[in-house]
Amino acid sequence: MSSAKPYVNISAYKFISIENTAELRPIYRARCEELDLKGTILLSPEGINLFLSGLRENIDSFVALLHADARFADLDPKESFSEKQPFTKMLVKLKAEIITMKMPLIQPEKGRAPAVPAQTLKRWLDQGHDDAGKPVVMMDTRNAFEVDVGTFTETLDYRIDKFSEFPAVVAAHKDELVGKTVVTFCTGGIRCEKAAIHMQQVGYDSVYQLEGGILKYFEEVGGAHYTGDCFVFDYRTAVNPQLEETETEQCFACRAVVTPREQLSPYYIPGKSCPHCKKAIKDEVAEAMQGAHA
C-alpha cells in the first residue's frame, strides 16, 4: 500500500442463511463507528453484502470480527486503496435480499452453481470453448448503464435496467443457449452467483459464474477479452483492467455514466447536466410535439 493511499476499501458477500440479522445490526454498526469505518453493510435472511472503507488496522479489526462468526469464517474481501474514503456515511441495513431479484430466496449453502476462476475462463476464451468442447457464451448480468462502460467481447447484453428483470429475460432466451456453456458475470460476483443459481433452477444445463466477478478477473489476468472499463459503485465511477481509477464520471442530475469524450460536450456541466440529460429532454419534447400533431 502506498503511503499516499492510506484507505483500504473492501467488498465482500456471502449467500448463507442468517436468522439473527436484527441482533447483528447494532453490533456491526457500533463496531464500525468505533473504528471510523464508512460504507454499507446489508444483512438479509439469504446472506451478507458489504462495502467498507477505513485505515488498514481498523479494516482488519472488523474483518476479524466477521471471521470470528463461523458463518463468515471464509469471507474473503476484495481490496483496493484510495487517498480518501469513498463513502460519507456508515449504514447497516436489513433487507429482504442482499441483491434484489424478487424471486424465492436462494440458499447457495444447499448447492451453488459452479464457479470458473479467471485463469480458466481466459483459457476457455483463448481457445473458443470449454474443456468439454462446448462453445462459451459470456452473459452480463449488470444493468445497461454499467455495461456501456465496458464488458467482455461479444457478450450477451440483454439491456436490463434492474436485476429483477433478469429472470424473465433468461427464461425468454433459454432455447437459444442449448448446447452452449454460459458464464455469468458482474462487478464483484454477487449478481452473477445469484443469476447462475437461478438459471440452474430453471433448467440451464451448463452454466457457471465468474469467480469474484470482473474485478477479480482484472486482478488475476488483466483485460484479456474485455473492452473498456468496469463501473464501480463509489466515487471512482470506473476502474480500468489495472484497477486504476479512470476519468469516467457519473452525472449528478440523471446518474448516467459520462465518458471522457462526452465530458467535452457543452452540455456537460459537472454537478448539473450532461449530454444524456439533454438528449432525454429533446426526446420528451419531440414525443410531445408528435402527440400534439397526431
SVG drawing of the C-alpha trace seen along z (x, -y; Angstrom):
<svg xmlns="http://www.w3.org/2000/svg" viewBox="-54 -24 58 57">
<polyline fill="none" stroke="black" stroke-width="0.4" points="0.0,0.0 1.3,-3.4 1.5,-6.0 -0.4,-8.3 -3.3,-5.9 -3.9,-5.1 -7.5,-3.9 -8.4,-0.3 -11.6,0.3 -13.1,3.8 -16.1,5.5 -17.4,9.0 -20.5,11.0 -21.8,14.5 -25.0,16.2 -25.8,18.1 -28.9,18.3 -28.9,15.8 -31.7,15.9 -30.4,13.2 -30.0,10.2 -31.7,7.9 -29.2,8.9 -26.2,8.4 -27.2,4.9 -26.4,2.9 -23.2,4.9 -21.8,4.2 -22.9,0.6 -21.3,-0.1 -18.0,1.6 -17.8,-0.3 -18.4,-3.6 -15.6,-2.8 -13.2,-2.0 -14.3,-5.1 -15.3,-2.9 -17.6,-4.2 -19.7,-2.3 -22.7,0.1 -23.4,3.5 -26.6,5.3 -28.0,8.1 -30.8,10.4 -32.1,13.9 -30.1,15.0 -26.7,13.6 -24.4,10.6 -23.1,8.0 -20.7,5.2 -18.6,2.3 -16.4,0.6 -13.5,-1.8 -11.1,-2.7 -7.5,-2.6 -5.7,0.8 -5.7,1.7 -9.3,0.8 -10.5,2.7 -8.5,5.7 -10.2,5.5 -13.6,5.5 -12.8,8.4 -11.5,10.3 -14.9,9.7 -16.6,11.3 -14.3,14.2 -15.0,15.0 -18.5,16.0 -18.4,19.5 -20.8,18.5 -18.4,15.8 -15.1,17.5 -14.3,18.0 -15.3,14.5 -12.5,13.2 -12.8,9.5 -11.5,7.9 -9.3,4.8 -8.4,1.6 -6.8,-1.6 -7.6,-5.3 -6.4,-8.6 -9.8,-9.3 -12.8,-7.3 -15.2,-6.8 -18.2,-6.8 -19.5,-9.6 -21.8,-7.5 -21.8,-4.2 -25.0,-2.3 -26.1,1.2 -29.4,2.2 -31.8,5.1 -33.0,6.2 -35.3,9.0 -32.5,9.9 -28.8,8.8 -29.3,8.4 -32.9,7.9 -34.2,10.4 -37.7,10.7 -37.6,14.4 -37.8,17.0 -34.7,16.8 -31.8,18.6 -29.8,20.7 -26.4,21.5 -25.2,23.4 -27.6,26.1 -25.9,26.1 -24.4,23.3 -23.7,23.0 -20.2,24.0 -17.7,21.1 -15.0,20.7 -11.7,19.0 -10.3,16.1 -7.4,18.1 -9.6,20.9 -12.1,18.5 -9.3,16.8 -8.1,20.1 -11.6,21.0 -12.0,17.7 -8.5,18.1 -9.4,21.5 -13.1,20.6 -14.6,23.5 -14.6,25.0 -12.8,28.2 -15.7,30.3 -15.6,28.7 -18.7,26.6 -18.9,23.0 -18.5,20.5 -21.0,17.6 -20.5,14.7 -23.7,13.3 -23.6,9.9 -26.0,9.7 -25.4,6.0 -27.6,3.0 -27.3,1.5 -25.6,-1.7 -22.9,0.4 -22.4,2.5 -21.9,-0.7 -18.7,-1.5 -17.1,1.8 -17.8,5.6 -16.4,8.8 -16.0,9.0 -19.1,10.4 -21.1,10.8 -24.8,11.3 -26.2,8.0 -30.0,8.0 -30.1,4.3 -31.8,4.7 -32.5,1.7 -32.6,3.6 -31.6,7.0 -35.2,8.0 -35.8,8.1 -33.2,10.9 -35.4,14.0 -37.8,13.1 -35.0,12.4 -33.1,15.6 -36.4,17.6 -37.1,16.0 -33.7,16.8 -33.2,20.3 -33.7,22.2 -31.0,20.1 -28.3,21.4 -28.9,25.1 -25.6,26.9 -23.5,24.0 -21.7,23.2 -22.9,19.9 -20.7,17.9 -22.5,15.2 -20.5,12.3 -20.9,9.0 -18.8,6.5 -17.8,8.4 -19.6,11.8 -22.8,11.4 -25.3,10.9 -23.7,13.5 -23.7,16.1 -27.4,15.5 -28.1,15.4 -26.3,18.7 -28.1,20.5 -31.4,19.3 -30.5,20.4 -29.7,23.9 -33.1,24.0 -35.0,23.1 -33.2,25.8 -30.0,24.4 -27.7,27.4 -24.3,25.8 -23.9,22.6 -21.0,21.1 -20.4,17.9 -17.2,16.0 -15.5,16.3 -15.1,12.9 -16.6,11.1 -14.9,8.6 -12.7,7.1 -11.2,10.5 -10.6,11.2 -8.8,7.8 -6.7,8.6 -5.6,12.1 -5.4,11.8 -5.9,8.1 -8.1,7.0 -7.8,10.0 -11.1,10.4 -12.5,7.3 -13.2,4.0 -13.4,0.7 -13.5,0.2 -15.6,1.5 -18.2,-0.6 -17.9,-0.6 -20.4,-2.0 -18.2,-4.6 -16.6,-8.0 -14.2,-6.4 -17.1,-5.7 -15.0,-3.2 -11.6,-1.4 -9.5,0.0 -8.1,3.5 -5.1,2.3 -7.7,1.5 -6.8,-2.2 -9.4,-5.0 -10.4,-6.3 -11.6,-9.7 -15.2,-8.4 -17.7,-10.4 -21.3,-9.9 -23.8,-12.7 -25.2,-14.1 -28.5,-15.0 -29.5,-11.9 -27.0,-9.4 -25.8,-8.4 -22.2,-7.5 -20.3,-10.3 -17.2,-9.2 -14.2,-11.5 -15.3,-12.2 -18.8,-13.1 -17.3,-15.5 -16.1,-17.6 -19.7,-18.4 -21.0,-21.9 -23.9,-20.1 -21.6,-18.6 -21.7,-20.9 -20.3,-19.0 -23.0,-18.6 -25.7,-19.9 -26.2,-18.3 -24.7,-16.1 -25.4,-15.1 -27.6,-12.3 -29.8,-14.8 -30.2,-17.0 -30.9,-14.0 -33.7,-12.8 -35.2,-16.3 -35.1,-16.6 -36.7,-13.1 -39.5,-14.2 -40.1,-17.4 -40.2,-15.6 -42.6,-13.0 -44.9,-15.7 -44.8,-17.6 -45.7,-14.4 -48.6,-13.8 -49.8,-17.4 -49.9,-16.9 -51.4,-13.4"/>
</svg>
